[in-house]
Amino acid sequence: MSDRDVEVSRDEALALVAQGVENPPPGRRTNLLRRSLRLGRTKVGLVLVGFVVLLAVFGPVVAPHASDEFVGRPFSPPGGGLVFGTDYLGQDVLSRFLDGGLTILILALVSTAIGLVLGLAIGLVAAYSRNWLDDVLMRAMDVIMAFPQIMIALVAVSLIGTKNWVRVIAIALTTAPRVARVARGAAQPVIERDFIGATEAMGLSRVRIIGGELFPNILGPMMVEASLRLTYSIAVIAALAFLGLSNDPNGPNWGTMIQQNQGSLATQPWGALLPILAIALLTMGTGLIGDGIARTAAGIDRERGDE
């Protein structure tokens, strides 16, 4: 091959890279979150999530009583300054509710973030390798996915303990395979595009290609997957607390509150009903946000009623 041919090939590669940068897919031209805010469902989801997050973060500050303070008889109805009555031990339901959401939110966010990073790395490496490594990584993910997420978390907590880090790692490790499959599926069509071949021809490292070219092009589906995984993480952490497998079984925790007060649903339901409503609003909100991002990534920027 002559020097002129090499020069032409390099110029063609640079042109393809420039084309990929100047004409990125729709999800990269405009901020995906900003575009998704055009949809009413995304706005409603943000309001719901924001409301629950504010309750969880600032609730302990405005709680009228300490969460472990006995203020009346067990299962007292609302009244006498107790807006939602007392729980099974005579503690203020409102105070325990306001003090019990932050733990679930933090554990869910941390475990989801770790699972997303790990799953993204595995999925992108598997998709880009296009060889035996792809099969090995994805078959390993299939083995983990064969077991229900809650079951793996229960086994980990039973064997190691109910420490927060155990629950976080267990949920993260069971989140990663699901994220990896979505990342791999979304990345495979992108790998076949011309600008990926052009960057390879320029001699860029695999890390730069995967992180700088491949990952931005699957950002849309990964944001949707992140919202879905966060919803499942919240449910698993709340379920573990409901089963008494939390760091402090007697501490204020929405999952624990449901378990402790479920027997009074017919007479004094607020001890269980408030955390149920909060968890439901949180999961509905994240689901609506994810749905809005999914519709935007698919090019549907308006609600059906607005068309």
Beta strands, then each sheet from edge to edge (+ up, - down):
end
